Structures are given as C-alpha cells and as structure tokens.
C-alpha cells in the first residue's frame, strides 16, 4: 500500500506571496535484474580516471549516465538531458 504525501510551502517575494502545494507518492525503488553470465560486454576504468570524469560535473549531480558507443565512453548528467530536451520527466 502506497501513501500519498503532500508538501506545502509559501514564500514572500517582492510583496507577492507564492504558495506551492506538491503531492507525491512514496514508492519502492525498482532495479533491473540480469544474469551476469549472459552479459558479454565489460569495461573497466581506474578509480582516479573515473573521479576526474565525474568531477567535471557539478558535485551535486544526482544521476550520471555512463555508456559506451563506437569505442567511446559517454558521460551525461541528468541536468544536461533536461536542458537539451532529451530527458524524460
């Protein structure tokens, strides 16, 4: 059973009171399951190199997608996807 929660906050800005009412539903996180013996592709990177790539993005990046395509590794942050119009809400 899921519980629907709500959040309301107001703030005064330049003499205008703005009120926001947000509702959300708590849900269980889902993760993909697969058999490792069926995964033929593998890649590895040193922790130092990965840290340098990740630090390129803002420290508060919530999600960083990493994928390999045509022999290149691509890193894309969630924020970049939204700004370019490629993200899904």
C-alpha positions in Angstrom: 0.0 0.0 0.0 1.4 3.4 -1.0 0.8 6.5 0.9 0.3 9.8 -0.9 2.1 12.6 0.9 1.9 16.3 0.4 4.2 19.3 0.9 3.1 22.9 1.1 5.4 25.9 1.3 5.0 29.6 0.8 7.3 32.5 0.5 7.1 36.2 0.1 9.0 37.8 -2.8 8.7 41.4 -3.7 5.4 41.8 -2.0 3.9 38.7 -3.6 3.0 35.6 -1.6 3.7 32.5 -3.6 2.3 29.2 -2.3 3.2 25.8 -3.8 1.3 22.5 -3.0 3.2 19.4 -4.1 1.9 15.9 -3.8 4.0 12.8 -4.2 3.6 9.1 -3.7 6.3 7.1 -1.9 7.3 4.1 -4.0 9.7 1.2 -3.8 12.7 1.5 -6.0 13.0 -0.9 -8.8 16.3 -2.4 -10.1 17.0 -4.3 -13.2 17.9 -8.0 -12.6 20.1 -9.9 -15.0 22.3 -12.9 -15.1 26.0 -12.0 -15.2 26.9 -15.0 -17.3 24.7 -13.5 -20.1 26.4 -10.1 -20.0 29.1 -10.4 -22.7 30.3 -6.7 -22.6 32.5 -5.5 -19.8 34.6 -2.3 -19.3 36.8 -1.1 -16.6 38.3 2.2 -15.5 40.7 3.2 -12.8 39.2 5.0 -9.8 41.4 8.0 -10.4 40.3 8.4 -14.0 36.6 7.9 -13.1 36.9 10.6 -10.4 38.4 13.1 -12.9 35.5 12.5 -15.3 32.8 12.7 -12.6 34.3 15.9 -11.1 33.7 17.6 -14.4 30.0 17.6 -13.5 28.6 19.5 -10.6 29.3 17.9 -7.1 25.5 17.7 -6.6 24.8 15.7 -9.7 22.1 13.2 -8.8 22.4 10.9 -11.8 25.3 10.4 -14.2 24.7 8.0 -17.1 27.8 6.2 -18.5 27.7 4.3 -21.7 30.0 3.0 -24.4 29.3 3.6 -28.1 31.6 3.2 -31.1 34.6 2.7 -28.9 34.0 5.8 -26.9 32.7 6.3 -23.3 30.0 8.9 -22.9 29.0 10.6 -19.6 25.8 12.6 -19.4 24.3 14.2 -16.4 20.5 14.2 -15.8 20.6 18.1 -15.8 22.2 18.1 -19.3 19.5 15.8 -20.6 16.7 18.1 -19.3 18.4 21.2 -20.6 18.8 19.6 -24.1 15.2 18.3 -24.1 16.3 14.7 -24.2 15.3 13.9 -20.6 12.1 12.3 -19.5 10.0 13.5 -16.6 
